[in-house]
Amino acid sequence: MGTIDDVTSKTAQPATALITGADAGVGRSAAAALAEAGLAVTLAGRSKTRLDRVADEIREQKPNAQIDVLEFDLASISEIKEAAAEYLVSHDPWSALLNLAEVSGIGRRVLTEDGFEWNFGVNFLGHFALTGLLLPGAAQQAKVVSLTSARYRSTSIRFHDLRFDNGYKGSRAFAQSKRAQLLFARELDRRCRSTRARQYPHGVRSVALQREPLLANRLTHPLRRFGPSLDQIAGEAAAQLVIDDHGNGGELFAPAVAADHSGYPVRVTGLQLPEEQTEAKRLWRISDQLTRVTW
């Protein structure tokens, strides 16, 4: 794994990262890896108690770690706005934003306080709003990492029924939210690279990380009983995407399961079809309207 110098050399500023979902799972693993590499880390989540516990655990492993916490709920656009404003006035420009929080396994249809289907609201729209609000505070050459899933392939965006008013299926709702995250990551990168879109910081790169290891890697190096969890592997891969230079933005990565059980991001091959770009642009316009965070 790289070090803080690898990130700082690109930004000319102290390397800082904000991680959603840092109180558990993939986010927690990524936070520990980035703190170990020397980045100043902000742990974001909806439970300050759990965030403080993770911060203490990281400090036990790295006593000089620079860690703070930011409590807010991705299911609430108003809380996201307050948290983003607080972060921007209290922190230096950020080097990395890792959108790693997610919900899954919702067996019945639930709506957020803003009226969004729960998976779509938390996994995607909350991160869409947060990223837009924080983007003015991005350092040069900053990176945004968004967590998706291999399940994105199983569906398209249900523009006619985003809330599943006409029949709910939890697995499809989750898949839709993960497809939205991938499309968002690619469209954000396209906009940041566009010379015509002056409202977006030039040099910011956006990538997506599939939480599941590639099938070939799982067959070649099956996870052993005492090996790391998939969350740990995906979290380490997310950290590597921040620290190391992994090509161009707009790409999809997945963790590799190496023989030594360490996670490392590898590109998921496949062409981006023109209809996906159309889908992504339409999704962006609708997300602007739904969240009322226009950017």
N, C-alpha and C positions, 0 to 999 in steps of 0.2 A: 504494500500500500504506500501511496505517496505521503507527503507531509504538507504542513501549512504553507511552506515555501512554494510548493507547486501551484497553490491557489493564489497566494499573495502576489506572486510574480506576474500573474495575469491581470490582477486588479489594481496593483500599486497601492492597496489599502489592506488593513488587517482583514483576514478572512473570517467571515461570519456566515452562519447558516441558521435558518428558521425551519423547523421540522414539525409538520402537523402529525397528529397521532403518535406523538413521542412518548406517551405514557404506556404503550404496550406494542407488541407485535413488531412489524417491519420498522415503524418509526422509532421505536425504542432501540432496536439493533443499529439502525443508521446513526442515531444520536451518539451512541457509545463509540462507534467506529470513527465518527468525525471528531469527537472530543479527543479520542486517543491520537488522532492525527494532528491535533493542535488547533483546530478551529474553535472559535467562540460560538457556542451553540445556544439557541433559544428553543426550549422545549414547549411546544404548543399543544393544548388539549383542553378538554372540558372539565377536568378534575384537578384542581390545584394540589390536592392531597396526593394523588397518584404521580403527578408531575414532580412534586418535591421529593417523593420517594425515589423516583428514577434518577433525579439529580444527585441525591445522596449516594446512590449506588455507583454512579459514574465517578463521583469524587473519591469514593473508596478505592477505585482502581487507578485514578489519575488525580491526585490531590490538588494539583494546580490547574485543573480544568476550569475554563471560563464558561459558566452555565447560568442561565436565568430561565424563568418560566413565564408563559403567557397563557392565561386561562380564557377560553371562549368556546362557544358551541358552533360548529359548522352548520348546524341545523337552523341557525338564526342569523339572518342577514344583518340585523341591527347590531348584534354582538360582534360580528365580523368587522363591521365598520368601526366600532369603538376600539377593538383590538388593533386593527391596522393603523389607526390614527395614533394610538398609544405607542406602538412599535416605532413608527417613523420619527416621532419626536424624541425618542429615548435611545435610539441605536444609530450607529454609523451605517452607511450604505451596505446592503447585504450582498454577499458573494453567491449564495445559493438559497433557493427556496425549494424544499422538498415536500410535495403534496402527497403525503403517505397515509393519512387517516382514511379509514374506510369502514363501512358497515356492511354486513351481509347476513344471510340467513333469516331475513324478515319474512315470517310465514303468512302474515296478513298485511293488507295495505294500510300503511300509516302515512300521515301527512306531516310535514314540518309546520312550524308556526306561520311560515309564509305561504303555506298551501302547496308545497312541492311534494311529490312522491319521495319517500324517505331515502331510498338508495340514490336516486337522482339528485336530491337536494343536498345530501351530505357528501357523497363521493364526488360529485361533479360541480353542481352550482355553487356550493360553498367555496370550493377551491377556485372556481372561475372568478367569483367576487373578490376573494382574498388576494389572488394574484394581481388582478387589475388594480386594486387599491394599493398594493405594495410596490408595484412596478416602478413608480416614480422614485423609489428609494433604492433601486438596483445599482450596484457598482458596475463599472465597465467589465465586460466579459463575464457577467454573472450567468448562472445556469439555473433553470427551472426543471425539476424532475417530477413527473406525475406518474402515479401508480395505476397501472391497468391490469388486466387479466387476460389469459388466453381465451376466456369466455366471450370476449368482445367479438370474436368471429361468428358467434352463433346468432347474432341479431343485427338489425339496423336500428337507427333512431326512430322511434314511433312518434313522428311529429304530429300525427292526427290524434294521439292519445298519450301524451307524456306522463300523465298521472295514473294511467291504468284505470280510468273510470269505468271502462267497459270490460272488466274482467282482469283480475290480478293474478300474476304468477311470479313468485319471489325470485326464481332463478333467472327469469327473463328480465325482471326489473334490475337485478344486479348486473346482468350482462350489458344492458343498455347503459347503465352508469359507467361501466368500464370502457365501453366503446366511446362514450362521450369524452372520457378522460384522454383516450388516445387521439381522437380527432382534435381535441383542444390543444394538446401538446404540439401537434403538427401545425395547426393553424397559427398558434402563438409564435412558433418559430418562423413561419412564413412572413408574418406581419413584422416581426422584429428585423428580418433581413430586407424587407422592402424599403427602398429609398424613398418611396412616395408616402409611407406611413410615418410621418415625422413625430407622431405622438408616442411612438414606441422607442425605448432606448436601443440605440444601435449597438450590436455586439452581444446582446443577451441571446443565449441559446436555450432551446427548450427540447427536452427529450422525454420519452416514455419508457417506463420499466414494467415489463410483465412480471408479476410476482412468481409465477410458476417456472421452474427450470425447463429448458427445452427437453422434449421427449427423448431425443437421442442421448443426451447427457444422463438422464435419469435411468435409461436402460444400461448405459455403459458403466456408470458409477452409482448404483442404487444406494439410497440413503440407508445407512446402518442404524441399528437401534440406538446406539449411543452417539450418533453424529448430531450435528446441529439441526435445528428445526428449519422448516422452509422459511419461516419469518426471519430467522437469523441470517440465512443465506441471502434472501432478498434485501434485507437491510444493509448487509455488507456490500452487495452489488450497487445499491443506491449511493452509498458513500463513495464507492470507487468512481461512479459517474461524475461526482463532484470533484474529486481529487485529481483524477487522471484525465488526460485528453482523449476522448473517445470520438474522434471524427466530427462530422457535421451535426448540426442540430436537426430536429424533425425526425429523428430515427427512433426505432423501437428496439429495446434491448431486453434480454432475459438473463437470469442468473445461470451460470454454469455450475454444475456440481463436480468439482475437481476431486481427484483421488484423496487429497488431504482435507476434504470437506469444506474448503474455503469457497465463498461465493465470488464470482467475478463476472461482470456483464459482457455478454456477447451479443452481436447484432442478430436480430431476427430478420432473415432475408424475405424479400417479397416486394413487389412494385406497389406504389401508391396509385390507385386507379383514379382517373379523372372524376368519377362519380363520388369518390370519397372526399375529394376537395370540395365539390359542390355541397355535399352533406355537411362538411365541417364549417363552411361559410354560413350555411343556413342555421346550423346549431349556434354559431357565435351570435348572429343577429337575434335569435330568440332568447338566448341567455342574457344578452344586454337588456332586453325588455323585461324578462322575468325578475332578474335581480335588481334592476334599476341601477346597476353599476355599468355605466357606458364607457367603453375604452377602446 
